């Protein structure tokens, strides 16, 4: 007999993630900046503040 799979609750999952990140970064802005920089490097993103416009 097969067990019935539980349905995934995406809203609950996103709330949990948001709460964990809020607790982590609330009093530690340096950790936020460090993590954001590593994400930018990993996905080869350029932040809006460091992006330069190309003038022809």
GUSE-88739 format. One record per residue: residue number from 1; residue in three letters; x, y, z of N, C-alpha, C in turn. Coordinates in nm, 4 decimals, always signed. Example, Ala and Ser with C-alpha at 12.3 -4.5 7.8 and 13.67 -1.06 7.14 Angstrom:
REM GUSE-88739
+-----+---------+----------+----------+----------+----------+----------+----------+----------+----------+----------+
! num ! residuo !     n_c1 !     n_c2 !     n_c3 !    ca_c1 !    ca_c2 !    ca_c3 !     c_c1 !     c_c2 !     c_c3 !
+-----+---------+----------+----------+----------+----------+----------+----------+----------+----------+----------+
!   1 !     Ala !  +1.3190 !  -0.5690 !  +0.7800 !  +1.2300 !  -0.4500 !  +0.7800 !  +1.3200 !  -0.3300 !  +0.7800 !
!   2 !     Ser !  +1.2850 !  -0.2250 !  +0.7080 !  +1.3670 !  -0.1060 !  +0.7140 !  +1.2900 !  +0.0030 !  +0.7870 !
+-----+---------+----------+----------+----------+----------+----------+----------+----------+----------+----------+
This chain:
REM GUSE-88739
+-----+---------+----------+----------+----------+----------+----------+----------+----------+----------+----------+
! num ! residuo !     n_c1 !     n_c2 !     n_c3 !    ca_c1 !    ca_c2 !    ca_c3 !     c_c1 !     c_c2 !     c_c3 !
+-----+---------+----------+----------+----------+----------+----------+----------+----------+----------+----------+
!   1 !     Unk !  +0.0839 !  -0.1178 !  +0.0000 !  +0.0000 !  +0.0000 !  +0.0000 !  +0.0891 !  +0.1251 !  +0.0000 !
!   2 !     Unk !  +0.0587 !  +0.2177 !  -0.0890 !  +0.1387 !  +0.3382 !  -0.1002 !  +0.0922 !  +0.4439 !  -0.0015 !
!   3 !     Unk !  +0.1894 !  +0.5153 !  +0.0512 !  +0.1561 !  +0.6263 !  +0.1400 !  +0.1217 !  +0.7481 !  +0.0560 !
!   4 !     Unk !  +0.0300 !  +0.8271 !  +0.1048 !  -0.0084 !  +0.9490 !  +0.0353 !  +0.0963 !  +1.0571 !  +0.0622 !
!   5 !     Unk !  +0.1458 !  +1.1190 !  -0.0431 !  +0.2455 !  +1.2239 !  -0.0276 !  +0.1814 !  +1.3496 !  +0.0296 !
!   6 !     Unk !  +0.2572 !  +1.4160 !  +0.1153 !  +0.2102 !  +1.5438 !  +0.1673 !  +0.2319 !  +1.6501 !  +0.0623 !
!   7 !     Unk !  +0.1387 !  +1.7431 !  +0.0535 !  +0.1535 !  +1.8518 !  -0.0414 !  +0.2520 !  +1.9535 !  +0.0145 !
!   8 !     Unk !  +0.3312 !  +2.0091 !  -0.0738 !  +0.4289 !  +2.1088 !  -0.0343 !  +0.3574 !  +2.2424 !  -0.0135 !
!   9 !     Unk !  +0.3896 !  +2.3078 !  +0.0957 !  +0.3323 !  +2.4387 !  +0.1250 !  +0.4388 !  +2.5436 !  +0.0964 !
!  10 !     Unk !  +0.4343 !  +2.6011 !  -0.0230 !  +0.5366 !  +2.6958 !  -0.0664 !  +0.5356 !  +2.8230 !  +0.0178 !
!  11 !     Unk !  +0.4187 !  +2.8686 !  +0.0578 !  +0.4100 !  +2.9914 !  +0.1371 !  +0.4768 !  +2.9713 !  +0.2723 !
!  12 !     Unk !  +0.4500 !  +2.8582 !  +0.3360 !  +0.5119 !  +2.8290 !  +0.4658 !  +0.6632 !  +2.8173 !  +0.4510 !
!  13 !     Unk !  +0.7073 !  +2.7523 !  +0.3437 !  +0.8496 !  +2.7359 !  +0.3208 !  +0.9185 !  +2.8723 !  +0.3034 !
!  14 !     Unk !  +0.8598 !  +2.9618 !  +0.2260 !  +0.9189 !  +3.0936 !  +0.2042 !  +0.9190 !  +3.1763 !  +0.3328 !
!  15 !     Unk !  +0.8153 !  +3.1635 !  +0.4136 !  +0.8127 !  +3.2338 !  +0.5426 !  +0.9243 !  +3.1848 !  +0.6330 !
!  16 !     Unk !  +0.9450 !  +3.0534 !  +0.6359 !  +1.0522 !  +2.9966 !  +0.7184 !  +1.1891 !  +3.0466 !  +0.6719 !
!  17 !     Unk !  +1.2100 !  +3.0487 !  +0.5412 !  +1.3368 !  +3.0968 !  +0.4870 !  +1.3568 !  +3.2432 !  +0.5223 !
!  18 !     Unk !  +1.2532 !  +3.3235 !  +0.5033 !  +1.2623 !  +3.4665 !  +0.5342 !  +1.2923 !  +3.4891 !  +0.6813 !
!  19 !     Unk !  +1.2287 !  +3.4128 !  +0.7689 !  +1.2516 !  +3.4281 !  +0.9127 !  +1.3948 !  +3.3911 !  +0.9511 !
!  20 !     Unk !  +1.4472 !  +3.2824 !  +0.8933 !  +1.5849 !  +3.2421 !  +0.9224 !  +1.6843 !  +3.3471 !  +0.8755 !
!  21 !     Unk !  +1.6632 !  +3.4002 !  +0.7551 !  +1.7550 !  +3.5016 !  +0.7044 !  +1.7442 !  +3.6314 !  +0.7841 !
!  22 !     Unk !  +1.6240 !  +3.6672 !  +0.8268 !  +1.6064 !  +3.7876 !  +0.9084 !  +1.6831 !  +3.7760 !  +1.0389 !
!  23 !     Unk !  +1.6731 !  +3.6603 !  +1.1025 !  +1.7458 !  +3.6391 !  +1.2275 !  +1.8965 !  +3.6465 !  +1.2046 !
!  24 !     Unk !  +1.9426 !  +3.5925 !  +1.0925 !  +2.0861 !  +3.5894 !  +1.0638 !  +2.1425 !  +3.7286 !  +1.0364 !
!  25 !     Unk !  +2.0685 !  +3.8111 !  +0.9638 !  +2.1208 !  +3.9392 !  +0.9184 !  +2.0758 !  +4.0599 !  +1.0007 !
!  26 !     Unk !  +1.9869 !  +4.0417 !  +1.0957 !  +1.9292 !  +4.1548 !  +1.1679 !  +2.0350 !  +4.2437 !  +1.2320 !
!  27 !     Unk !  +2.1271 !  +4.1875 !  +1.3043 !  +2.2314 !  +4.2665 !  +1.3701 !  +2.3689 !  +4.2431 !  +1.3088 !
!  28 !     Unk !  +2.3720 !  +4.1884 !  +1.1878 !  +2.5001 !  +4.1554 !  +1.1277 !  +2.4997 !  +4.1931 !  +0.9793 !
!  29 !     Unk !  +2.5094 !  +4.3220 !  +0.9515 !  +2.5067 !  +4.3705 !  +0.8137 !  +2.6280 !  +4.3217 !  +0.7352 !
!  30 !     Unk !  +2.7398 !  +4.2999 !  +0.8023 !  +2.8599 !  +4.2520 !  +0.7333 !  +2.8368 !  +4.1138 !  +0.6728 !
!  31 !     Unk !  +2.7647 !  +4.0282 !  +0.7431 !  +2.7355 !  +3.8948 !  +0.6910 !  +2.6478 !  +3.9046 !  +0.5665 !
!  32 !     Unk !  +2.5542 !  +3.9963 !  +0.5661 !  +2.4677 !  +4.0167 !  +0.4502 !  +2.5501 !  +4.0601 !  +0.3294 !
!  33 !     Unk !  +2.6366 !  +4.1578 !  +0.3489 !  +2.7186 !  +4.2072 !  +0.2385 !  +2.8141 !  +4.0990 !  +0.1865 !
!  34 !     Unk !  +2.8692 !  +4.0214 !  +0.2783 !  +2.9605 !  +3.9135 !  +0.2403 !  +2.8866 !  +3.8076 !  +0.1580 !
!  35 !     Unk !  +2.7682 !  +3.7691 !  +0.2034 !  +2.6901 !  +3.6691 !  +0.1312 !  +2.6449 !  +3.7206 !  -0.0054 !
!  36 !     Unk !  +2.6047 !  +3.8464 !  -0.0120 !  +2.5617 !  +3.9037 !  -0.1396 !  +2.6778 !  +3.9090 !  -0.2384 !
!  37 !     Unk !  +2.7955 !  +3.9422 !  -0.1904 !  +2.9128 !  +3.9468 !  -0.2774 !  +2.9454 !  +3.8082 !  -0.3312 !
!  38 !     Unk !  +2.9362 !  +3.7064 !  -0.2462 !  +2.9660 !  +3.5709 !  -0.2927 !  +2.8616 !  +3.5237 !  -0.3944 !
!  39 !     Unk !  +2.7368 !  +3.5645 !  -0.3777 !  +2.6321 !  +3.5304 !  -0.4745 !  +2.6588 !  +3.5995 !  -0.6075 !
!  40 !     Unk !  +2.7003 !  +3.7256 !  -0.6013 !  +2.7308 !  +3.7983 !  -0.7253 !  +2.8452 !  +3.7313 !  -0.8011 !
!  41 !     Unk !  +2.9459 !  +3.6856 !  -0.7282 !  +3.0586 !  +3.6178 !  -0.7930 !  +3.0152 !  +3.4839 !  -0.8512 !
!  42 !     Unk !  +2.9369 !  +3.4085 !  -0.7755 !  +2.8949 !  +3.2757 !  -0.8179 !  +2.8133 !  +3.2809 !  -0.9467 !
!  43 !     Unk !  +2.7209 !  +3.3765 !  -0.9550 !  +2.6326 !  +3.3854 !  -1.0707 !  +2.6746 !  +3.4926 !  -1.1707 !
!  44 !     Unk !  +2.7943 !  +3.5486 !  -1.1491 !  +2.8505 !  +3.6493 !  -1.2391 !  +2.7551 !  +3.7670 !  -1.2605 !
!  45 !     Unk !  +2.7063 !  +3.8199 !  -1.1495 !  +2.6158 !  +3.9342 !  -1.1520 !  +2.6925 !  +4.0614 !  -1.1209 !
!  46 !     Unk !  +2.6406 !  +4.1727 !  -1.1679 !  +2.7003 !  +4.3022 !  -1.1398 !  +2.5967 !  +4.3830 !  -1.0631 !
!  47 !     Unk !  +2.6379 !  +4.4368 !  -0.9483 !  +2.5441 !  +4.5162 !  -0.8705 !  +2.5201 !  +4.6494 !  -0.9395 !
!  48 !     Unk !  +2.4064 !  +4.7101 !  -0.9155 !  +2.3710 !  +4.8362 !  -0.9797 !  +2.4642 !  +4.9487 !  -0.9386 !
!  49 !     Unk !  +2.5178 !  +4.9427 !  -0.8185 !  +2.6049 !  +5.0498 !  -0.7710 !  +2.7430 !  +5.0435 !  -0.8337 !
!  50 !     Unk !  +2.7881 !  +4.9249 !  -0.8764 !  +2.9207 !  +4.9138 !  -0.9349 !  +2.9172 !  +4.9089 !  -1.0873 !
!  51 !     Unk !  +2.7982 !  +4.9001 !  -1.1429 !  +2.7839 !  +4.8919 !  -1.2882 !  +2.8187 !  +5.0257 !  -1.3522 !
!  52 !     Unk !  +2.8993 !  +5.0227 !  -1.4545 !  +2.9351 !  +5.1452 !  -1.5239 !  +2.8661 !  +5.1490 !  -1.6592 !
!  53 !     Unk !  +2.8269 !  +5.2653 !  -1.6990 !  +2.7615 !  +5.2775 !  -1.8289 !  +2.8661 !  +5.2905 !  -1.9369 !
!  54 !     Unk !  +2.8371 !  +5.2358 !  -2.0520 !  +2.9304 !  +5.2411 !  -2.1639 !  +2.8938 !  +5.3577 !  -2.2527 !
!  55 !     Unk !  +2.9811 !  +5.4526 !  -2.2613 !  +2.9578 !  +5.5678 !  -2.3479 !  +3.0302 !  +5.5443 !  -2.4797 !
!  56 !     Unk !  +2.9596 !  +5.5624 !  -2.5891 !  +3.0192 !  +5.5372 !  -2.7199 !  +3.0961 !  +5.6527 !  -2.7724 !
+-----+---------+----------+----------+----------+----------+----------+----------+----------+----------+----------+
